[in-house]
Amino acid sequence: MYIPDRAENRFQALLNGEMRYCFGKSAPSAPDYKGAAEAQAASGMEALRYQTNANRPDQNTPFGQTEWSKDKKGNWTQNTTLNKDSQRALDAQLGLSADRSELGRDLYDRVESEFADPMDWSGLPEIGGAAGARDRAEENLYNRSASRLDPQWEQRSSQMEAKLAAQGLRPGDKAYDQAMENMGRERTDAYDRATSSSIMSGGAEGERTFNMESKDRNRALAEQMQKRGFSLNEINALLSGQQVGMPDMPSFSNAGRGAATNYSGAAQSAGQYGLDKYSADQAMLNSAMSGASSMAMMSDRRLKRNITLIGLFKQYNFYLFQYVWGTWAVGVMSDEVNQDAVTRLPSGYDMVDLARVV
């Protein structure tokens, strides 16, 4: 099969070993993804180490300094050293805190004594006089109202009887009895109003009495509880607010972490490149082989040089070679295929019809 001159350089590269995969050969092996992942992990650890080192600056302040150190195992230690005045202030705070704690411990015996006995509820003011106060208020208020109503209605009754007698009416007369019944109903209504008023006022008095008793009881209870927990409150007052404050060191912007080298991506790209290159070469050779199978070609071994086996064609060896006149081609050898596909030319050289090769 004839191969155009523009492809000669490509096939020369194949002869020089650039094309390693061909017919009958395997595809490129997969990249070492495990090795790439391990390399990328190692790169990430190295970036982390750089970041950690960048975030360990020594600091100097008016209060003292902070320094970092690392042991042989790679473990970091932060050391803070205060200046003379700051250290003296810190020692004073720690001493005061210790003194307070010891004083609180001495007061604890009093706390145990105050809490040794349960609460005594017997001495607290009782709450229960509200009902009696209400009843007394109702009775007093009604009696006071009745003391005013009784003489008023006795006078009105006498006046009504005199008025009816002057009219010539006597008990038993219809008009007389009607007038006296009307006056009786008015009297009953007046006393009912007095009763209702005394009940309402008695309820208000009962509520007032209950509130006063409750306040007295709560006040007495608060006093007992305050007395019971007085020593404990003293201890809490001593211990609260005594936290020692360390001088603050200034903050700084942490260094960002550099990205690890993307070895996995590089391996993926390299593997894809090898596969694409393999596929392109296979497509080129398949195209050449397909074209060769549809036509006759000069296949006499005597006309060929630089012969290289590159695969199989219908169970026969398939070669890359250069004709003696310099043109590159691919094909079979006439002495290796079935002879009914071979034609001897008048020149004495063989030609093979690839379509008849079986």
Buried (B, 14 or more C-beta within 10 A) or exposed (E): BBBEEEBBEBBEEBBEEEBEBBBEEEEBEEBBEEEBEEBBEEBBEEBEEEBBEEBBEEBEBEBBBBBBEEEEEEEEEEEBEBEEEBEEBBEEBEEEBEEBEEEBEEBEEBBEEBEEEEEEEEEBBEBEBBEEBBEBBBEBBBEEBBEEBEEEBEEEBEEBBEEBEEEEBEEEEEEBBEBBEEBEEEBEEBBEEBBEBBBEBBBEBBEBBBEBBEEBBEEBBEEBEEEBBEBBEBBEEBBEEBEEEEBEBEEEEEBEBBEBBEBBEBBBEBBEEBBEBBEEBBEBBEEBBEBBBEEBBBBBBEBBEEEEEBBEBEEBBBBBBBBEEEBBBBBBBBEEBEEEBBBEEEEEBBBBBBEEBE
